[in-house]
């Protein structure tokens, strides 16, 4: 990747300009969590994407400097919990460095060991397929193995703030 980038001579966005663009792009909020050396590890992610339905693949990016990267770099499976609109406190907790993000509870370990967030809109247990270095981050590709869901509305992140979606009108109003 670095070689390809060095061969290109056109101007590029500054990091600040790039961040400004993506601050205007709403994103769902998820917590990625795994069991590592007998302890839960997790972090907030707004970079989770659907890649393919057949086979069922998803991905997320994670900075190589993240405190969670060493655990993710060795994980074989993990869980992605898509947060509900009332879980902004959980999102903030899992985005905070230097604390035990699991100490306050609000999660349950699956029988296979991966932590999922209680009350999340949905969750996916997945197998790590690939960790691809891209820039100063890794793109982590996953194959979905199991899922669960709850009847809740999603939490959305836009311009460094949490947002809730308005309820959909009844079908007769559409």
C-alpha positions, 0 to 999 in steps of 0.5 A, a space after each residue: 500500500 505504501 509503495 502504491 501511495 508513494 507512486 501517486 503524485 496528486 494532492 490529497 486531503 489533509 487528515 483534518 479535512 478527511 476527518 471533517 468529511 466523515 464527521 458529516 457521515 452518520 454511522 451506527 455504533 457498535 462494540 467489538 468484544 472478545 475474550 483474550 487471556 481469560 479477560 474480556 477486551 472491547 472497544 467502540 467502533 463506528 467503522 463496522 460494515 457489511 461486506 457480503 451476504 453470501 457468504 455472510 461477511 463483515 469488517 471493521 477498522 482498528 488503529 494499529 495504536 489501539 490498546 485493543 489491537 494486540 488482543 484483536 491481532 490474535 483473536 480467532 473469534 469475536 462479537 460485534 454488538 450494535 448499540 441501541 439508542 439508549 446505550 450512548 453511555 456504554 459507547 462512551 465507556 468502551 471508547 475510554 482508554 485506561 479503564 476496565 470497560 467491562 467492570 460496570 456490567 451490562 454484558 453477557 458472555 456467549 457460551 463460546 466466551 465472546 462478550 455481547 452487550 445486553 440490550 443491543 439492537 443486535 449482535 453477531 458472533 464472527 470468525 476473524 478471516 483476515 487482518 489487512 494493514 491499511 495506512 495506520 490501521 487494520 481492516 479486520 474481515 469477519 465471517 458471521 457465525 451466529 446472531 441475536 437481536 432485540 426490538 430496539 432502535 439503533 444509536 447513531 453517531 454524527 459530528 461527534 454526537 450521539 443521535 436517535 432515529 425518529 420512529 417510522 410512521 405506521 405502514 398506513 401512512 407510507 
